[in-house]
Amino acid sequence: MTDLWGAAIPTGIAAVGGVASAAVAAIAFVLSLSNRTGSAVLADGLNKAGNVGSLTTDRPAREMVSWRIDHAADRGLYTLTNLSWSQTVTLNRAKDVSIEGDNAFSLLQELPVEIVPQGSIPFRIDKTLVSPAVTAILLEWTEDDGESRTQTLYR
């Protein structure tokens, strides 16, 4: 005769627990995928909002410098592109300003660096499990007329 409380019931409890933990893990995985997609949509929307600020006030109308972040083939490697068609800029500062951020952002070049129109520079975002879903990067640059500007990009 089988020892009901010594072998059969603990084995049954372990089997039910294993199935339940696999189901919870699968649900968590699906939710994390949808959260990453939502984070990418949020970051793209914030980047398109045009949060460019000028540090000086008097300025004739001319082309605004804007930026784009593109994901490169390597995991964690991105490029920061100057989308202007006519302005060469000098990038003076690039800093991770994410709330509760872990400074996952790092440029692969020393600052200041000159970026030609449609030119780009590489950088990394090395996320861990404790990294925020969206990384906020504060850029400060000087345009070719000497005006300093700032913008926060989200990725």
Contact map, one row per residue, 1 for C-alpha under 8 A:
11100000000000000000000000000000000000000000000000000000000000000000000000000000000000000000000000000000000000000000000000000000000000000000000000000000000
11110011000000000000000000000000000000000000000000000000000000000000000000000000000000000000000000000000000000000000000000000000000000000000000000000000000
11111111000000000000000000000000000000000000000000000000000000000000000000000000000000000000000000000000000000000000000000000000000000000000000000000000000
01111111100000000000000000000000000000000000000000000000000000000000000000000000000000000000000000000000000000000000000000000000000000000000000000000000000
00111111110000000000000000000000000000000000000000000000000000000000000000000000000000000000000000000000000000000000000000000000000000000000000000000000000
00111111110000000000000000000000000000000000000000000000000000000000000000000000000000000000000000000000000000000000000000000000000000000000000000000000000
01111111111000000000000000000000000000000000000000000000000000000000000000000000000000000000000000000000000000000000000000000000000000000000000000000000000
01111111111100000000000000000000000000000000000000000000000000000000000000000000000000000000000000000000000000000000000000000000000000000000000000000000000
00011111111110000000000000000000000000000000000000000000000000000000000000000000000000000000000000000000000000000000000000000000000000000000000000000000000
00001111111111000000000000000000000000000000000000000000000000000000000000000000000000000000000000000000000000000000000000000000000000000000000000000000000
00000011111111100000000000000000000000000000000000000000000000000000000000000000000000000000000000000000000000000000000000000000000000000000000000000000000
00000001111111110000000000000000000000000000000000000000000000000000000000000000000000000000000000000000000000000000000000000000000000000000000000000000000
00000000111111111000000000000000000000000000000000000000000000000000000000000000000000000000000000000000000000000000000000000000000000000000000000000000000
00000000011111111100000000000000000000000000000000000000000000000000000000000000000000000000000000000000000000000000000000000000000000000000000000000000000
00000000001111111110000000000000000000000000000000000000000000000000000000000000000000000000000000000000000000000000000000000000000000000000000000000000000
00000000000111111111000000000000000000000000000000000000000000000000000000000000000000000000000000000000000000000000000000000000000000000000000000000000000
00000000000011111111100000000000000000000000000000000000000000000000000000000000000000000000000000000000000000000000000000000000000000000000000000000000000
00000000000001111111110000000000000000000000000000000000000000000000000000000000000000000000000000000000000000000000000000000000000000000000000000000000000
00000000000000111111111000000000000000000000000000000000000000000000000000000000000000000000000000000000000000000000000000000000000000000000000000000000000
00000000000000011111111100000000000000000000000000000000000000000000000000000000000000000000000000000000000000000000000000000000000000000000000000000000000
00000000000000001111111110000000000000000000000000000000000000000000000000000000000000000000000000000000000000000000000000000000000000000000000000000000000
00000000000000000111111111000000000000000000000000000000000000000000000000000000000000000000000000000000000000000000000000000000000000000000000000000000000
00000000000000000011111111100000000000000000000000000000000000000000000000000000000000000000000000000000000000000000000000000000000000000000000000000000000
00000000000000000001111111110000000000000000000000000000000000000000000000000000000000000000000000000000000000000000000000000000000000000000000000000000000
00000000000000000000111111111000000000000000000000000000000000000000000000000000000000000000000000000000000000000000000000000000000000000000000000000000000
00000000000000000000011111111100000000000000000000000000000000000000000000000000000000000000000000000000000000000000000000000000000000000000000000000000000
00000000000000000000001111111110000000000000000000000000000000000000000000000000000000000000000000000000000000000000000000000000000000000000000000000000000
00000000000000000000000111111111000000000000000000000000000000000000000000000000000000000000000000000000000000000000000000000000000000000000000000000000000
00000000000000000000000011111111100000000000000000000000000000000000000000000000000000000000000000000000000000000000000000000000000000000000000000000000000
00000000000000000000000001111111110000000000000000000000000000000000000000000000000000000000000000000000000000000000000000000000000000000000000000000000000
00000000000000000000000000111111111000000000000000000000000000000000000000000000000000000000000000000000000000000000000000000000000000000000000000000000000
00000000000000000000000000011111111100000000000000000000000000000000000000000000000000000000000000000000000000000000000000000000000000000000000000000000000
00000000000000000000000000001111111110000000000000000000000000000000000000000000000000000000000000000000000000000000000000000000000000000000000000000000000
00000000000000000000000000000111111111000000000000000000000000000000000000000000000000000000000000000000000000000000000000000000000000000000000000000000000
00000000000000000000000000000011111111100000000000000000000000000000000000000000000000000000000000000000000000000000000000000000000000000000000000000000000
00000000000000000000000000000001111111110000000000000000000000000000000000000000000000000000000000000000000000000000000000000000000010000000000000000000000
00000000000000000000000000000000111111111000000000000000000000000000000000000000000000000000000000000000000000000000000000000000000000000000000000000000000
00000000000000000000000000000000011111111100000000000000000000000000000000000000000000000000000000000000000000000000000000000000000000000000000000000000000
00000000000000000000000000000000001111111110000000000000000000000000000000000000000000000000000000000000000000000000000000000000000011000000000000000000000
00000000000000000000000000000000000111111111000000000000000000000000000000000000000000000000000000000000000000000000000000000000000001000000000000000000001
00000000000000000000000000000000000011111111100000000000000000000000000000000000000000000000000000000000000000000000000000000000000000000000000000000000000
00000000000000000000000000000000000001111111110000000000000000000000000000000000000000000000000000000000000000000000000000000000000000000000000000000000000
00000000000000000000000000000000000000111111111000000000000000000000000000000000000000000000000000000000000000000000000000000000000001000000000000000000111
00000000000000000000000000000000000000011111111100000000000000000000000000000000000000000000000000000000000000000000000000000000000000000000000000000000011
00000000000000000000000000000000000000001111111110000000000000000000000000000000000000000000000000000000000000000000000000000000000000000000000000000000000
00000000000000000000000000000000000000000111111111000000000000000000000000000000000000000000000000000000000000000000000000000000000000000000000000000000110
00000000000000000000000000000000000000000011111111100000000000000001000000000000000000000000000000000000000000000000000000000000000000000000000000000001110
00000000000000000000000000000000000000000001111111000000000000000000000000000000000000000000000000000000000000000000000000000000000000000000000000000000000
00000000000000000000000000000000000000000000111111100000000000000000000000000000000000000000000000000000000000000000000000000000000000000000000000000000000
00000000000000000000000000000000000000000000011111110000000000000000000000000000000000000000000000000000000000000000000000000000000000000000000000000000000
00000000000000000000000000000000000000000000001011111000000000000000000000000000000000000000000000000000000000000000000000000000000000000000000000000011000
00000000000000000000000000000000000000000000000001111100000000000100000000000000000000000000000000000000000000000000000000000000000000000000000000001111000
00000000000000000000000000000000000000000000000000111110000000000000000000000000000000000000000000000000000000000000000000000000000000000000000000001110000
00000000000000000000000000000000000000000000000000011111100000000000000000000000000000000000000000000000000000000000000000000000000000000000000000111100000
00000000000000000000000000000000000000000000000000001111100000000000000000000000000000000000000000000000000000000000000000000000000000000000000000111100000
00000000000000000000000000000000000000000000000000000111110000000000000000000000000000000000000000000000000000000000000000000000000000000000000000111000000
00000000000000000000000000000000000000000000000000000111111000000000000000000000000000000000000000000000000000000000000000000000000000000000000000000000000
00000000000000000000000000000000000000000000000000000001111100000000000000000000000000000000000000000000000000000000000000000000000000000000000000000000000
00000000000000000000000000000000000000000000000000000000111110000000000000000000000000000000000000000000000000000000000000000000000000000000000000000000000
00000000000000000000000000000000000000000000000000000000011111000000000000000000000000000000000000000000000000000000000000000000000000000000000000000000000
00000000000000000000000000000000000000000000000000000000001111100000000000000000000000000000000000000000000000000000000000000000000000000000000000000000000
00000000000000000000000000000000000000000000000000000000000111110000000000000000000000000000000000000000000000000000000000000000000000000000000000000000000
00000000000000000000000000000000000000000000000000000000000011111000000000000000000101100000000000000000000000000000000000000000000000000000000000000000000
00000000000000000000000000000000000000000000000000000000000001111100000000000000000100000000000000000000000000000000000000000000000000000000000000000000000
00000000000000000000000000000000000000000000000000000000000000111110000000000000011100100000000000000000000000000000000000000000000000000000000000000000000
00000000000000000000000000000000000000000000000000010000000000011111000000000000011100000000000000000000000000000000000000000000000000000000000000000000000
00000000000000000000000000000000000000000000000000000000000000001111100000000001111000000000000000000000000000000000000000000000000000000000000000000000000
00000000000000000000000000000000000000000000001000000000000000000111110000000001111000000000000000000000000000000000000000000000000000000000000000000000000
00000000000000000000000000000000000000000000000000000000000000000011111000000111100000000000000000000000000000000000000000000000000000000000000000000000001
00000000000000000000000000000000000000000000000000000000000000000001111100000111100000000000000000000000000000000000000000000000000000000000000000000000000
00000000000000000000000000000000000000000000000000000000000000000000111110011110000000000000000000000000000000000000000000000000000000000000000000000000000
00000000000000000000000000000000000000000000000000000000000000000000011111111110000000000000000000000000000000000000000000000000000000000000000000000000000
00000000000000000000000000000000000000000000000000000000000000000000001111101000000000000000000000000000000000000000000000000000000000000000000000000000000
00000000000000000000000000000000000000000000000000000000000000000000000111111000000000000000000000000000000000000000000000000000000000000000000000000000000
00000000000000000000000000000000000000000000000000000000000000000000000111111000000000000000000000000000000000000000000000000000000000000000000000000000000
00000000000000000000000000000000000000000000000000000000000000000000001101111100000000000000000000000000000000000000000000011110000000000000000000000000000
00000000000000000000000000000000000000000000000000000000000000000000001111111110000000000000000000000000000000000000000001111000000000000000000000000000000
00000000000000000000000000000000000000000000000000000000000000000000111100011111000000000000000000000000000000000000000001111000000000000000000000000000000
00000000000000000000000000000000000000000000000000000000000000000000111100001111100000000000000000000000000000000000000111100000000000000000000000000000000
00000000000000000000000000000000000000000000000000000000000000000011110000000111110000000000000000000000000000000000000111100000000000000000000000000000000
00000000000000000000000000000000000000000000000000000000000000000011110000000011111000000000000000000000000000000000011110000000000000000000000000000000000
00000000000000000000000000000000000000000000000000000000000000001111000000000001111100000000000000000000000000000011111100000000000000000000000000000000000
00000000000000000000000000000000000000000000000000000000000000001111000000000000111110000000000000000000000000000000111000000000000000000000000000000000000
00000000000000000000000000000000000000000000000000000000000000111100000000000000011111110000000000000000000000000000110000000000000000000000000000000000000
00000000000000000000000000000000000000000000000000000000000000000000000000000000001111100000000000000000000000000000110000000000000000000000000000000000000
00000000000000000000000000000000000000000000000000000000000000100000000000000000000111110000000000000000000000000000100000000000000000000000000000000000000
00000000000000000000000000000000000000000000000000000000000000101000000000000000000111111000000000000000000000000001100000000000000000000000001100000000000
00000000000000000000000000000000000000000000000000000000000000000000000000000000000101111100000000000000000000000111100000000000000000000000001100000000000
00000000000000000000000000000000000000000000000000000000000000000000000000000000000000111110000000000000000000000111100000000000000000000000111100000000000
00000000000000000000000000000000000000000000000000000000000000000000000000000000000000011111000000000000000000011110000000000000000000000000111100000000000
00000000000000000000000000000000000000000000000000000000000000000000000000000000000000001111110000000000000000111110000000000000000000000011110000000000000
00000000000000000000000000000000000000000000000000000000000000000000000000000000000000000111110000000000000000111000000000000000000000000011110000000000000
00000000000000000000000000000000000000000000000000000000000000000000000000000000000000000011111000000000000000110000000000000000000000000111100000000000000
00000000000000000000000000000000000000000000000000000000000000000000000000000000000000000011111100000000001000000000000000000000000000001111000000000000000
00000000000000000000000000000000000000000000000000000000000000000000000000000000000000000000111110000000110000000000000000000000000000001110000000000000000
00000000000000000000000000000000000000000000000000000000000000000000000000000000000000000000011111001011100000000000000000000000000000111100000000000000000
00000000000000000000000000000000000000000000000000000000000000000000000000000000000000000000001111101010000000000000000000000000000000111100000000000000000
00000000000000000000000000000000000000000000000000000000000000000000000000000000000000000000000111111110000000000000000000000000000101111000000000000000000
00000000000000000000000000000000000000000000000000000000000000000000000000000000000000000000000011111000000000000000000000000000000100000000000000000000000
00000000000000000000000000000000000000000000000000000000000000000000000000000000000000000000000001111100000000000000000000000000000100000000000000000000000
00000000000000000000000000000000000000000000000000000000000000000000000000000000000000000000000111111111000000000000000000000000001100100000000000000000000
00000000000000000000000000000000000000000000000000000000000000000000000000000000000000000000000001011111000000000000000000000000011100000000000000000000000
00000000000000000000000000000000000000000000000000000000000000000000000000000000000000000000000111001111110000000000000000000000000000000000000000000000000
00000000000000000000000000000000000000000000000000000000000000000000000000000000000000000000000100001111110000000000000000011110001000100000000000000000000
00000000000000000000000000000000000000000000000000000000000000000000000000000000000000000000001100000011111000000000000000111100000000101000000000000000000
00000000000000000000000000000000000000000000000000000000000000000000000000000000000000000000001000000011111100000000000000111000000000000000000000000000000
00000000000000000000000000000000000000000000000000000000000000000000000000000000000000000000010000000000111111000000000001110000000000000000000000000000000
00000000000000000000000000000000000000000000000000000000000000000000000000000000000000000000000000000000011111000000000011110000000000000000000000000000000
00000000000000000000000000000000000000000000000000000000000000000000000000000000000000000000000000000000001111101000000011000000000000000000000000000000000
00000000000000000000000000000000000000000000000000000000000000000000000000000000000000000000000000000000001111111000000000000000000000000000000000000000000
00000000000000000000000000000000000000000000000000000000000000000000000000000000000000000011100000000000000011111000000000000000000000000000000000000000000
00000000000000000000000000000000000000000000000000000000000000000000000000000000000000000111100000000000000001111100000000000000000000000000000000000000000
00000000000000000000000000000000000000000000000000000000000000000000000000000000000000000111000000000000000011111110000000000000000000000000000000000000000
00000000000000000000000000000000000000000000000000000000000000000000000000000000000000011110000000000000000000011111000000000000000000000000000000000000000
00000000000000000000000000000000000000000000000000000000000000000000000000000000010000011110000000000000000000001111101110000000000000000000000000000000000
00000000000000000000000000000000000000000000000000000000000000000000000000000000010000111000000000000000000000000111111100000000000000000000000000000000000
00000000000000000000000000000000000000000000000000000000000000000000000000000000011111111000000000000000000000000011111000000000000000000000000000000000000
00000000000000000000000000000000000000000000000000000000000000000000000000000000111110000000000000000000000000000001111100000000000000000000000000000000000
00000000000000000000000000000000000000000000000000000000000000000000000000000000111000000000000000000000000000000011111110000000000000000000000000000000000
00000000000000000000000000000000000000000000000000000000000000000000000000000011110000000000000000000000000000000011011111000000000000000000000000000000000
00000000000000000000000000000000000000000000000000000000000000000000000000000011100000000000000000000000000110000010001111100000000000000000000000000000000
00000000000000000000000000000000000000000000000000000000000000000000000000001111000000000000000000000000001110000000000111110000000000000000000000000000000
00000000000000000000000000000000000000000000000000000000000000000000000000001111000000000000000000000000111100000000000011111000000000000000000000000000000
00000000000000000000000000000000000000000000000000000000000000000000000000011100000000000000000000000001111100000000000001111100000000000000000000000000000
00000000000000000000000000000000000000000000000000000000000000000000000000011100000000000000000000000001110000000000000000111110000000000000000000000000000
00000000000000000000000000000000000000000000000000000000000000000000000000010000000000000000000000000001100000000000000000011111000000000000000000000000000
00000000000000000000000000000000000000000000000000000000000000000000000000010000000000000000000000000001000000000000000000001111111000000000000000000000000
00000000000000000000000000000000000000000000000000000000000000000000000000000000000000000000000000000000000000000000000000000111111000000000000000000000000
00000000000000000000000000000000000000000000000000000000000000000000000000000000000000000000000000000000000000000000000000000011111000000000000000000000000
00000000000000000000000000000000000000000000000000000000000000000000000000000000000000000000000000000100000000000000000000000011111100000000000000000000000
00000000000000000000000000000000000000000000000000000000000000000000000000000000000000000000000000001101000000000000000000000011111110000000000000000000000
00000000000000000000000000000000000000000000000000000000000000000000000000000000000000000000000001111100000000000000000000000000011111100000000000000000000
00000000000000000000000000000000000100100000000000000000000000000000000000000000000000000000000000000000000000000000000000000000001111100000000000000000000
00000000000000000000000000000000000000110010000000000000000000000000000000000000000000000000000001000000000000000000000000000000000111110000000000000000011
00000000000000000000000000000000000000000000000000000000000000000000000000000000000000000000000111001001100000000000000000000000000111111000000000000000011
00000000000000000000000000000000000000000000000000000000000000000000000000000000000000000000000111000000000000000000000000000000000001111100000000000001111
00000000000000000000000000000000000000000000000000000000000000000000000000000000000000000000011111000000100000000000000000000000000000111110000000000001111
00000000000000000000000000000000000000000000000000000000000000000000000000000000000000000000111110000000000000000000000000000000000000011111000000000111100
00000000000000000000000000000000000000000000000000000000000000000000000000000000000000000011111000000000000000000000000000000000000000001111100000000111100
00000000000000000000000000000000000000000000000000000000000000000000000000000000000000000011110000000000000000000000000000000000000000000111110000011110000
00000000000000000000000000000000000000000000000000000000000000000000000000000000000000001111100000000000000000000000000000000000000000000011111000011100000
00000000000000000000000000000000000000000000000000000000000000000000000000000000000000001111000000000000000000000000000000000000000000000001111111111000000
00000000000000000000000000000000000000000000000000000000000000000000000000000000000000111100000000000000000000000000000000000000000000000000111111111000000
00000000000000000000000000000000000000000000000000000000000000000000000000000000000000111100000000000000000000000000000000000000000000000000011111100000000
00000000000000000000000000000000000000000000000000000000000000000000000000000000000000000000000000000000000000000000000000000000000000000000011111100000000
00000000000000000000000000000000000000000000000000000000000000000000000000000000000000000000000000000000000000000000000000000000000000000000011111110000000
00000000000000000000000000000000000000000000000000000111000000000000000000000000000000000000000000000000000000000000000000000000000000000000011111111000000
00000000000000000000000000000000000000000000000000000111000000000000000000000000000000000000000000000000000000000000000000000000000000000001111001111100000
00000000000000000000000000000000000000000000000000011111000000000000000000000000000000000000000000000000000000000000000000000000000000000001111000111110000
00000000000000000000000000000000000000000000000000011110000000000000000000000000000000000000000000000000000000000000000000000000000000000111100000011111000
00000000000000000000000000000000000000000000000000111000000000000000000000000000000000000000000000000000000000000000000000000000000000000111000000001111100
00000000000000000000000000000000000000000000001000110000000000000000000000000000000000000000000000000000000000000000000000000000000000011110000000000111110
00000000000000000000000000000000000000000010011000000000000000000000000000000000000000000000000000000000000000000000000000000000000000011110000000000011111
00000000000000000000000000000000000000000011011000000000000000000000000000000000000000000000000000000000000000000000000000000000000001111000000000000001111
00000000000000000000000000000000000000010011000000000000000000000000100000000000000000000000000000000000000000000000000000000000000001111000000000000000111
